[in-house]
Amino acid sequence: MPICRVKSAAVEEEHNQKTGTIIRSQMVGLDLGNDFELPFRVGLGKRPAYPAGEYDIDPKSFALSPYGDLTLKRYVDLIPLVAKSAPPPVKA
């Protein structure tokens, strides 16, 4: 399963001179299971930055292009991965 790793809550802001808007984003690393992270940018809009940690991509973030290709929407939502706790001890 691919894992998205947020290493820093730093937010990049790009000012659009024409529209006067600010584009906010955060860098994330995508590990496809080969121990090599592919960096990609997650658009934040007005949402807060993601804290450092491991995440999965919310299935609602996927879309189909007009040609039937799988794509990601402009604003990708990340879901925190929760560490599985150890099962309770078996009582004898």
N, C-alpha and C positions, 0 to 999 in steps of 0.2 A: 504494500500500500504506500503510495506517495505521502511524504510528510513535508509540510511547510514549516520552516524554522524562522522565527522572528528572533533576531539576535539583539536588536536595539529598537527602542520606542521612538527613535529619531524620525521626525517628519520632514520631508522635503517640500518646499513651497515654491511654485513657479508662478510668476506674475505675468498675466496676459495683458500686454500693453493695449491691444485693440479693444478688448471687452472690459478691462478693469477687474477681471476676476482672478482669483487665486486658485491654482490647482494643487491640491495637497495629496501626497502619496508617501508610501513607506516601502522600503526594500525588504524582500523576503527571499529566502533560499528554498528551492524545491528539490528535495531529495527523492529520486525515483527508485531508491534501493541499491544504488551502485556506489554509495559513499561519496558522490560528487554532487554538489548543490548547484543548481541552475538559478542564478539571480533573476528575479522578476519584480516588477513594481505593482503594488496594490493601491488602487485609487481609493482615497478615503472620503472625498467630498467633505462634509461637515462632521463626519464621525470622528471619534477619538482614535488615537493610535492604538495598535495592538501591543500589549505588553510582551516582553520576551517570553518565548515558550514554543511549544510544538503545536501545530494546528493541522486540521484537514480542511479541504475546500468544501464549502456548503454545496450540496447538489443543486440548489436553486441558482448557483452562480454560472451554471452551464447553459448554453443555448445552441440552437441550430442556425446556421447562416441560411440565406435564401437559396444556397446551392446544396444544402444538406450537410455541410461540414460542421463538426463539433467545435464550438468556440467558447470563450469565457466572456461573460458580460463585462461592461465597463467597470463596475464596482464589484469586485470579488469579495464575498463574505467568507471569513475563516471561522472554523469551529474549534475551540480548544480540545486537544486530546487529553483525556483524563487517564492518569496512570491506573491500571487495574490493581485493586488491592488484593492481598493474599486471601485465599479462602479461609473461612473460620476453621479452627482445629476441630478434628472429629473427636467426639467424646466416646470413650470406651465403656 
